[in-house]
């Protein structure tokens, strides 16, 4: 049966299952699982960031990023349709961080003038605006590169950090014929998922500066994301990362019927 409900409804290939079975493992809570370490280093290198951190889900990865960027009582600007960074209201419920949603326009972007207007003045009457969070792809659309440059520059000019929910950033790379690091460079942090279109059963990696990842690591533990012999799962993500690398190099020749989904070995 072909199940088109979502690109998350996938099964590991035989090669991915073999990689999981052969994975060298340790205890990731102690920081000594070699396969997790390799996955984190691989994604940091591929995205041009200093460090990476393995999470069981994209929801938790994005939430830990928000909590690393923002303190209690702070605010982040996010698209109304950005489901991952709004997932279940976790930032408000668990981080006491206020979302400032802006309606996405047809191409998935947030109008620059509305971003600027949403940034609060320095005044004790307001939550402090700390972060701009975007999503790419969003609603099966790739954010225009020129827009990302303008939006992140606006954020920097206003002393805001930037985060990308890049759950499907490999898809965006294939669809736009751009390397993944080019899509990630404008952002201070990026969350990348391996169970969406890449066949891995579970797993996301948050990348950013070492200082930010250190803070996110504490929040991962608080949120229940500390895992033990998680190299078994990380091996599936490493296999998916290798497949996505081959798809990215192949560019449009490897695009699926969904219009830009990164393929995986089967």
C-alpha positions, 0 to 999 in steps of 0.5 A: 500500500502507498500511504500518502498521509505524510512523509513521516509514514515510512519504514526503514530500508534494509540497509538502514536496519543493518546500520542500526543493528551494527551501531557502536553504542555507549551511554549518551547521557554520559556523552560517550555514545560514539555513533551519537557523537558522530551524527552530531559532528556530521550534522554540524559540519554539513550545516556549517555550525560549531556543534550539534545535539541529538533529540528524539523528536523535532518538537523537543529539538525546537522547544529546547532551542526556544528555551536556550534562546529565550528566558521566562517572560521573553517573546519569540516571533513566529509564523501562524502556520509554523506548526513545529515551533508552535507544537502544543504550546510547549514554549508557553507551557514549559518555557514561559515564553510568549509566542508572537504569531504573524500570519504567513503569506502565500509563499510561507514567509512573514512580511518584513514590515510585520516582523518589524512592527511586532518587535516590542520596545524596551519597556517593562510593560512588554515581554522582551522580543528575543528571537525570530523563528522561521520554517523551511520548507513550510506548507511544502514551499521553499522560502526564497533565499533573498527573503531569508537574507532580508529577514535574518538581517532585520533580526540581527539589526534589531538584536534578535537571535534567529532559529530555523525549524528545518525539519525538511531542510534537505527537501528545501536543498533539493528543491532549490538546488542549494547546499544545505549549509547555504540554507542554514548559514543565516540562522543561529540555530537549526533543527533538522528532522530525519523521520520526515521523507528520510525514512529514519524511525525517529530523531532530530538534530539541533545545530548551532554555536557550542555555547547555545548547544550546551544550554540546549543540552541542559534543557534536553535533560529537563524535557526528558530527552536524555537517552542511553544507548541511542546510537542505535537510533543515531545510526538510522539518522546517519544512514538517512544523512548519507542518502540525503547527501546523495540526493542533494548532489543529484539535485532536481534529477532525484526529486520525487513526485511530491516536488522536492522530497529528498529520497532515501536508499531502498 
